[in-house]
Amino acid sequence: MQTLNTTPDGQTGQELGDETFMSAADLRSYMTEMQMAKAVKSVEGMDRAEKAQKDLIKRLAEPLDLTPERLRDVLQPLRAKLRAAADRGETELMVMRFPNALCTDKGRAINNSDPGWPETLTGRPRQAYELWRDQLMPAGFKLSAMIIEWPGGLPGDVGFFLKWGEARH
C-alpha cells in the first residue's frame, strides 16, 4: 500500500500509513474478507446446529426403558416444575419440546388439530403422550400439542403443554 503524505500548513508532512489509511479498493477488499469470514462462521454454526438436531432426533427416537425407578426420576422433577408454575399463578406448562421429525407426518396433524395426532408420534414423544394418557389425564390434567417454531415458514418444533386450569362445576 502506498503512503500518503499531507502537509496541512505546507511545512511538516504528516504520514498516514498502513494502519490509519486505506484506499477505497483496500477497504472493499477488507469488507469482502470480513463478510466471507462471517459467512464461514455462520455455515460452521449451521452445520453444528444441524448435527445437534440429528443427534437429538436419534436420542429421542429411542424409547426409554420405563422401570419404576426411571418413571420416578421423570415424574419427580415434573411435579416440582408443576408446583413452581402453580405458585407463579400459571395454569399450563410446556413439558416437552421436540423436532417435528419425530411425528410420522412432520407435525401436520398437530398443526391441523386433527384428533388423531397422537397416532403420528414416535419414540419418547409417544411415551410422553402415553404417560399423560395413563397417569396424568386421570388426575385431571389436559395435554395439548402445538407447533411452536416456524423456520422458513414451515412447521418446526412441537411443544407439549400440560394444563390444569379452572375446574368446571
C-alpha positions, 0 to 999 in steps of 0.5 A: 500500500502506498503512503500518503503524505499531507502537509496541512500548513505546507511545512511538516508532512504528516504520514498516514500509513498502513494502519490509519489509511486505506484506499477505497479498493483496500477497504472493499477488499477488507469488507469482502474478507470480513463478510466471507469470514462471517459467512464461514462462521455462520455455515460452521454454526449451521452445520453444528446446529444441524448435527445437534438436531440429528443427534437429538432426533436419534436420542429421542427416537429411542424409547426409554426403558420405563422401570419404576425407578426411571418413571420416578426420576421423570415424574419427580422433577415434573411435579416440582416444575408443576408446583413452581408454575402453580405458585407463579399463578400459571395454569399450563406448562410446556413439558416437552419440546421436540423436532417435528421429525419425530411425528410420522407426518412432520407435525401436520396433524398437530398443526391441523388439530386433527384428533388423531395426532397422537397416532403420528408420534414416535419414540419418547414423544409417544411415551410422553403422550402415553404417560399423560394418557395413563397417569396424568389425564386421570388426575385431571390434567389436559395435554395439548400439542402445538407447533411452536417454531416456524423456520422458513415458514414451515412447521418446526418444533412441537411443544407439549403443554400440560394444563390444569386450569379452572375446574368446571362445576 
